[in-house]
Amino acid sequence: MDSPTPLVWLITGTSSGFGSCLVASVLARGDRVIATARSVGSISHLEENPNVRVRQLDVTAGAAAIAAIVDEAVGVWGRLDVVVNNAGMGYPGLLEEGGSGLLRTQFEVNFFGIMDVCAACLPHMRARKSGTIVIVGSRSAWKPEIPGLGVYATSKAAVHALSEALTVEVAPHGVRVLLVEPGAFRTKIAATPFFQQNDIADYDEMRRVGVARFGSLTGTEPGDPAKAMEVVVDVVRGGELG
């Protein structure tokens, strides 16, 4: 995919973590970015770069609202080459205590949000018979062994299946899918407070361990998000998805 023509990327969740690092990496390659976040104020500084356009996009806003934002954003440079589904949240908590309510909250962001963004971008890519969809999953999808990780991991396992199914469906239309499943990186994904609104006595010790672990995790993760996103850009621009 390497080309003298700059690629146009639409990236969700660019206010911090992987999203912020990805914007920097993409711009360093001479490409263009439509940077989105729930709050425009958190990314307004990006507008100083002529190769960036900033848009407000909450991935839980619903399919119609997201499609309208994407349609307008695509008009900026007339096309969309790469869409990166990076926006996400981690809601730590024990499965029985959180119940289906916490799972639904998690899925709204991590699963349904991704589907709505993909559905909004795909018509533009299919029309050109070209495009790459990047979906940020997690290694937790296949190894959710840490107490408190189950809600997040379940959503990412669904994202994994969605990505593999989508790969097959869009390939005949010239669209590629790249599923990225990172481990522990310094992205602040673990900063959300542990769910403790429905304490069950049998889980007191497990919850205590979970609260302590997640509470001390942020900033200690071994992975460098900037390096990870450099690899993602290399793969997308190099054209090989393995």
C-alpha positions as CSV (number, residue, x, y, z in Angstrom):
1,M,0.0,0.0,0.0
2,D,3.0,2.3,0.1
3,S,2.3,5.2,-2.2
4,P,3.4,8.8,-2.9
5,T,-0.2,9.7,-2.4
6,P,-1.0,10.4,1.3
7,L,-3.4,7.9,2.9
8,V,-6.5,9.3,4.7
9,W,-7.0,7.7,8.1
10,L,-10.0,8.1,10.4
11,I,-9.1,7.1,13.9
12,T,-11.4,6.9,16.9
13,G,-10.3,7.6,20.5
14,T,-7.4,9.8,19.7
15,S,-7.2,11.8,23.0
16,S,-4.8,9.4,24.7
17,G,-3.1,6.0,24.6
18,F,-2.9,4.1,21.3
19,G,-5.0,6.7,19.5
20,S,-2.8,9.6,20.4
21,C,0.4,7.6,19.5
22,L,-1.2,6.4,16.2
23,V,-2.0,10.0,15.1
24,A,1.7,11.0,15.7
25,S,3.0,8.0,13.7
26,V,0.6,8.5,10.8
27,L,1.5,12.1,10.5
28,A,5.2,11.3,10.6
29,R,4.7,9.2,7.5
30,G,3.1,12.2,5.6
31,D,-0.4,10.8,5.7
32,R,-3.6,12.7,6.7
33,V,-5.8,12.1,9.8
34,I,-9.4,12.6,10.7
35,A,-9.0,12.5,14.5
36,T,-12.0,11.8,16.6
37,A,-12.8,11.7,20.3
38,R,-15.8,12.0,22.6
39,S,-14.7,15.5,23.5
40,V,-13.3,17.8,20.8
41,G,-11.6,19.9,23.4
42,S,-9.3,17.0,24.3
43,I,-7.8,16.9,20.8
44,S,-8.2,20.5,19.6
45,H,-4.4,21.0,19.7
46,L,-4.2,18.6,16.7
47,E,-5.8,21.2,14.5
48,E,-2.6,23.1,14.4
49,N,-1.4,20.5,11.8
50,P,-2.7,21.1,8.3
51,N,-2.9,17.3,7.8
52,V,-5.4,16.8,10.6
53,R,-9.1,17.5,10.9
54,V,-10.8,17.0,14.2
55,R,-14.3,15.7,14.7
56,Q,-16.4,14.8,17.8
57,L,-17.4,11.2,17.7
58,D,-18.8,9.2,20.6
59,V,-18.9,5.5,19.5
60,T,-22.0,4.9,21.7
61,A,-24.0,7.6,19.9
62,G,-25.8,5.1,17.6
63,A,-25.5,4.0,14.0
64,A,-27.3,7.0,12.4
65,A,-25.4,9.6,14.3
66,I,-22.0,8.0,13.6
67,A,-22.8,7.5,9.9
68,A,-23.6,11.3,9.6
69,I,-20.3,12.2,11.2
70,V,-18.3,9.8,9.0
71,D,-20.1,10.9,5.8
72,E,-19.2,14.5,6.6
73,A,-15.6,13.7,7.5
74,V,-15.0,11.7,4.4
75,G,-15.8,14.8,2.4
76,V,-12.8,16.6,3.8
77,W,-10.3,14.9,1.5
78,G,-12.8,13.0,-0.7
79,R,-12.0,9.5,0.4
80,L,-11.2,7.2,3.3
81,D,-8.3,4.8,3.1
82,V,-8.0,3.5,6.6
83,V,-10.3,3.4,9.6
84,V,-9.0,2.5,13.0
85,N,-11.4,1.4,15.7
86,N,-9.4,2.3,18.7
87,A,-11.9,3.9,21.1
88,G,-12.6,1.6,24.0
89,M,-13.0,1.3,27.7
90,G,-12.1,-1.3,30.3
91,Y,-14.7,-1.9,33.1
92,P,-13.0,-4.2,35.7
93,G,-15.3,-6.2,37.9
94,L,-16.4,-9.7,38.8
95,L,-18.9,-11.2,36.4
96,E,-21.5,-12.2,38.9
97,E,-21.3,-8.9,40.8
98,G,-21.5,-6.9,37.6
99,G,-24.0,-9.1,35.9
100,S,-25.5,-8.4,32.5
101,G,-25.7,-4.7,33.3
102,L,-22.0,-4.2,33.4
103,L,-21.5,-6.4,30.4
104,R,-24.0,-4.3,28.4
105,T,-22.2,-1.1,29.4
106,Q,-18.9,-2.7,28.3
107,F,-20.3,-4.0,25.0
108,E,-21.8,-0.6,24.0
109,V,-18.3,0.9,23.8
110,N,-16.1,-2.0,22.8
111,F,-18.4,-4.0,20.5
112,F,-21.4,-2.2,19.2
113,G,-19.4,1.0,18.9
114,I,-16.9,-0.8,16.6
115,M,-19.7,-2.3,14.5
116,D,-21.4,1.1,14.1
117,V,-18.1,2.8,13.0
118,C,-17.4,-0.1,10.5
119,A,-20.9,0.1,9.1
120,A,-20.6,3.8,8.6
121,C,-17.2,3.6,6.8
122,L,-17.7,0.5,4.7
123,P,-20.0,2.1,2.1
124,H,-17.2,4.6,1.2
125,M,-14.6,1.8,1.0
126,R,-16.8,-0.6,-1.0
127,A,-17.5,2.2,-3.5
128,R,-13.8,2.6,-4.2
129,K,-13.0,-1.2,-3.9
130,S,-10.3,-0.3,-1.5
131,G,-9.6,0.3,2.2
132,T,-8.3,-1.1,5.4
133,I,-10.2,-1.5,8.7
134,V,-8.0,-1.8,11.8
135,I,-9.7,-3.1,14.9
136,V,-8.0,-2.9,18.3
137,G,-8.8,-6.0,20.3
138,S,-6.9,-7.5,23.2
139,R,-4.9,-10.6,24.2
140,S,-7.5,-10.8,27.0
141,A,-9.8,-12.3,24.3
142,W,-8.0,-15.6,24.5
143,K,-6.5,-15.4,28.1
144,P,-8.9,-13.8,30.6
145,E,-7.2,-15.3,33.6
146,I,-7.1,-12.2,35.9
147,P,-10.0,-11.9,38.4
148,G,-11.9,-8.7,37.4
149,L,-10.9,-8.9,33.7
150,G,-13.8,-11.0,32.6
151,V,-16.2,-8.3,31.5
152,Y,-13.6,-6.6,29.4
153,A,-12.2,-9.9,28.0
154,T,-15.7,-11.1,27.1
155,S,-16.2,-7.9,25.0
156,K,-12.8,-8.4,23.3
157,A,-13.6,-12.0,22.5
158,A,-16.7,-10.9,20.7
159,V,-14.6,-8.3,18.9
160,H,-12.2,-11.0,17.8
161,A,-15.0,-13.1,16.3
162,L,-16.5,-10.0,14.7
163,S,-13.2,-9.1,13.1
164,E,-12.6,-12.6,11.6
165,A,-16.2,-12.8,10.2
166,L,-15.9,-9.3,8.8
167,T,-12.7,-10.1,7.1
168,V,-14.4,-12.8,5.0
169,E,-17.4,-10.7,4.2
170,V,-15.6,-7.5,3.0
171,A,-12.6,-9.2,1.2
172,P,-14.5,-9.6,-2.1
173,H,-15.0,-5.8,-2.1
174,G,-11.4,-4.9,-1.9
175,V,-11.4,-4.1,1.9
176,R,-8.9,-5.6,4.3
177,V,-9.3,-6.1,8.1
178,L,-6.4,-6.0,10.5
179,L,-7.1,-7.2,14.1
180,V,-4.6,-6.0,16.6
181,E,-4.5,-7.8,19.9
182,P,-2.1,-6.1,22.3
183,G,-1.2,-7.2,25.8
184,A,-0.5,-4.8,28.6
185,F,0.5,-1.4,27.3
186,R,0.7,2.0,29.0
187,T,-2.6,3.3,27.7
188,K,-4.6,4.1,30.9
189,I,-7.2,1.5,29.9
190,A,-7.0,0.1,33.4
191,A,-7.7,3.4,35.1
192,T,-11.5,2.8,35.4
193,P,-12.5,2.0,39.1
194,F,-13.2,-1.6,39.9
195,F,-17.0,-2.3,40.0
196,Q,-18.1,-2.6,43.7
197,Q,-21.8,-1.7,43.6
198,N,-23.0,-5.3,44.2
199,D,-20.6,-6.9,46.7
200,I,-21.1,-10.6,47.3
201,A,-19.4,-11.8,50.4
202,D,-18.1,-15.0,48.8
203,Y,-16.0,-12.9,46.5
204,D,-14.6,-10.5,49.1
205,E,-11.0,-11.7,48.9
206,M,-11.0,-12.0,45.2
207,R,-12.5,-8.5,44.8
208,R,-9.9,-7.1,47.2
209,V,-7.1,-8.6,45.1
210,G,-8.7,-7.3,42.0
211,V,-9.1,-3.8,43.3
212,A,-5.5,-3.7,44.4
213,R,-4.2,-5.1,41.2
214,F,-6.1,-2.9,38.8
215,G,-5.6,0.1,41.1
216,S,-1.8,-0.2,40.8
217,L,-1.5,-1.2,37.2
218,T,-1.7,2.0,35.2
219,G,1.7,3.3,34.3
220,T,3.5,0.0,35.2
221,E,2.6,-1.9,32.0
222,P,5.6,-3.2,30.1
223,G,4.3,-2.2,26.6
224,D,5.2,1.0,24.8
225,P,2.1,2.2,22.9
226,A,4.2,4.4,20.5
227,K,6.2,1.4,19.4
228,A,3.1,-0.7,18.9
229,M,1.4,1.9,16.7
230,E,4.6,2.3,14.6
231,V,4.2,-1.4,13.8
232,V,0.5,-1.0,12.9
233,V,1.3,1.8,10.5
234,D,4.1,-0.3,9.0
235,V,1.7,-3.2,8.4
236,V,-1.1,-1.0,7.0
237,R,1.2,1.0,4.7
238,G,3.2,-2.1,3.7
239,G,0.2,-3.9,2.5
240,E,0.8,-7.2,4.2
241,L,-1.7,-8.3,6.8
242,G,-0.1,-11.8,7.3
